[in-house]
Amino acid sequence: MLTATALLFAAGAAFGESPIALVFEFADEWTNARGAADALETAGFRVRSLEPDSSFEPADLVVFGSFASESPRYVKIAKDRGAALLAFIERGGVVLQFTQADQTEAAPVFLPDGLAATRDDTDLGSLVALDAHHPLLSGLVAPECTDRCEVRLPRHLGHPPSWETFTGQEGFNVVLAADPHRRHPVLLEAALGKGRLVLTSLFLDKRLAADGKQLGEPGSRRASDQFFTNLHSYVEAVKAGRAPRVVASAPYKPPTPLRFVEGSFTLVVLPDTQIYSESYPGLFENQTRWIVENRVARKIAFVAHLGDITNRNTPEQWDNARRAMGHLDGQVPYAIAPGNHDYGPGGSTQTRDTYFNEYFPLAQQKQQPTFGGTFEPGRLDNSYHLFHAGGRDWIVITLEFGPRNAVVAWANEVLREHAKRLAIIVTHAYTYLDDTRYDHVHHPDQHWSPYHYGCAKLPGGTNDGEDLWQKLVSKHENVAFVLSGHVLGDGAGRLSSATPHGNVVHQILANYQMRAIGGEGYMRLFEFLPDGETVQVKTYSPFLNKYLTDPQQQFLLKLGVPSRSKAE
C-alpha cells in the first residue's frame, strides 16, 4: 500500500510535475564532499534521500553519488536490495551510479547477468565522445562534434574529470571513453526493460563541502550543471518511452605486444621501486636480473631509474635497493634520479638529507664507463652519463626531486657542452597524469607537486615540470625525452611538445607502485629501431612475463630532434 507521501508524489507526477530523484551520497575521506542532491534540485528534480528501507517507488531516478560505496549503508541498498533495484529499472526507472573506488567496489554489486563493468585507478583528462549526440552529452561537446571527437572537460578538485575509470565493459553502450577504440569507458548506458542503467567515472556530483561551500573551478561547476540538466531531460525521455535505443558496444580488446625488432637497441626505465625496497625486494632484483640476462639479446645500452628508490629513506631499504641495482654493476650502465621518498627523515622530503650517496657512493659510480660528472662533489643526486648507441651519441642527465635553481643552471651548462648529443633528462616529478606538465602557477590543485613538499621551502628553491620546460628543456635543440615517475592515478601520461628550436620533446610518465605488490614488476622498455627514428615504448613485467598493451602503455614515437645531433 502506498503511503500518503507516495500518493502525493504519484499525483504530482500525473499532473506533469518534475521527476523524483532518490539520492544516496556520502562524504568520502578523499573529497569530504557531497553535492548530488544539490545538483539534482538545481536541475529541477524533486529530491529525496535514499535510505536502506526506502521504497524505490514512485521515484523516476535513483542516484548513487561518487564513492558512496565507502558507506556500509550502501551495501544494504545496492547489494541486499539489488533485485528490487533492477525491477525498478525494468519498470521504467533510471539508475545512475557515479565513480567509485576500485578498492571498495571494482564492479557495481547490482549488475545483472549479461552486464559487466570493472574499474581501476586510471584517471583521464582527454576523453573521446563515441556517441556524440547522446542526450547526456548535450552542451558538453561542441555542436559540430561527430562521433569519436575529443572532449575536454575541466579538471575538478585537483583531478582530471574521469577518476577511477572503467577498465572494460560488456553489454553497455559506451558513450564516452579514453579513445576511439573504447578503451577505458567513462560513461556507459544499458537498457533493462523500459528503463536505463547509467554508470560513469565522472564525479560531477562532488560540488559541496561539508559547510555547504561550493567546490571546484567555475568551469567544472558549469559542466556539472549541464550534465544534471541533461539528466533531467534524459529521465523525462525514458519515462515517456522516447529515449534513444541502446546498442551494446563491443568490448575493447588490447592489441598484441610489439615484437622486438632485430638491430634495435634498448633503454630500460625503472619506475618507482619504493614498495619493492620496503616489502618486496625480490621483485626489484627480478627486474635487474632480467636486464642483465637480456642485455645482449635486447642490446640494452643503458638503464635509467626514475626515483623513489626507497619508501622511507632507511638503511634497510637502501640496502635492498643497493643489492638489486648491484646486479647491473659491470654489466649495464645506469643512472638514478632520487625521488621525494629518498629524502628526509622517513622519506618525508622535509630536508634533502639522504642515504643515497652512502649506498651509491660516487667513487664507485665513477667506475661506470658512461659516467660523465655530477653537480656537487661527492654527491650523485644530479649526474650525467655519456654513451653511444644506434649510431648516435647520447647524454642522460639525472636531476634531483624538485631540482634547485643552481641544479637547473648546471644542467643547462652540461647540455650546452654536449649540444651534439641526443639528450634524455630524467627527474622524478615532471609529467602529470592528465598528459600535462606539473605547473604550480596555472594548476595549483595538482596533487604531489614538488611545491607541496618541505624541501621547496629550503634555500635554493625548487622547480616543477613547467619550470623545467621554461628554464631548461625548451632552451636546447638536442633534448629528445624527459622521463619521470612519482604520480599516482593510473601512473601513465605523456605529451610531445615542440621547442622554439623546432625539436619535439617527448615527456613521459611511468609509475606502477599502485598496482598489486608494489607494481607487479612492470618497467618500461624503449626500443630504438634500426631506422634511427622510430621508438617502440613497451611496458613489461619479467615477474609476470607479461606486457601491458593499451595505448597508454605501448606506443610508437618518432625522434623529433634534428638529424645533425648525431655525433660529438
Secondary structure as UniProt FT lines:
FT   HELIX           4..14
FT   TURN            15..16
FT   STRAND          20..24
FT   TURN            29..31
FT   HELIX           36..43
FT   STRAND          46..49
FT   TURN            52..53
FT   TURN            57..58
FT   STRAND          61..64
FT   TURN            66..67
FT   HELIX           68..70
FT   HELIX           72..78
FT   TURN            79..81
FT   HELIX           82..90
FT   TURN            91..92
FT   STRAND          94..97
FT   TURN            102..104
FT   TURN            109..110
FT   TURN            113..114
FT   STRAND          116..119
FT   STRAND          127..129
FT   TURN            132..133
FT   HELIX           135..137
FT   TURN            138..140
FT   TURN            143..144
FT   TURN            147..148
FT   STRAND          149..151
FT   TURN            157..158
FT   STRAND          166..170
FT   STRAND          173..177
FT   TURN            180..181
FT   STRAND          185..192
FT   TURN            193..194
FT   STRAND          195..200
FT   TURN            204..205
FT   TURN            210..211
FT   HELIX           218..239
FT   TURN            240..241
FT   TURN            262..263
FT   STRAND          265..270
FT   HELIX           274..279
FT   HELIX           281..293
FT   TURN            294..299
FT   STRAND          300..305
FT   HELIX           315..326
FT   TURN            327..331
FT   STRAND          334..336
FT   HELIX           340..342
FT   HELIX           345..347
FT   HELIX           356..359
FT   HELIX           362..365
FT   TURN            366..367
FT   TURN            369..370
FT   STRAND          371..374
FT   TURN            377..378
FT   STRAND          383..389
FT   TURN            390..391
FT   STRAND          392..399
FT   HELIX           405..417
FT   TURN            418..420
FT   STRAND          422..427
FT   TURN            433..434
FT   TURN            440..442
FT   TURN            444..445
FT   TURN            447..448
FT   HELIX           450..452
FT   HELIX           454..457
FT   TURN            459..460
FT   HELIX           465..471
FT   HELIX           473..475
FT   STRAND          479..484
FT   TURN            489..490
FT   STRAND          492..498
FT   TURN            500..501
FT   STRAND          504..510
FT   TURN            513..514
FT   HELIX           516..518
FT   TURN            519..521
FT   STRAND          523..528
FT   TURN            530..531
FT   STRAND          534..541
FT   TURN            542..545
FT   STRAND          546..548
FT   TURN            551..553
FT   STRAND          555..558
FT   TURN            563..566
//
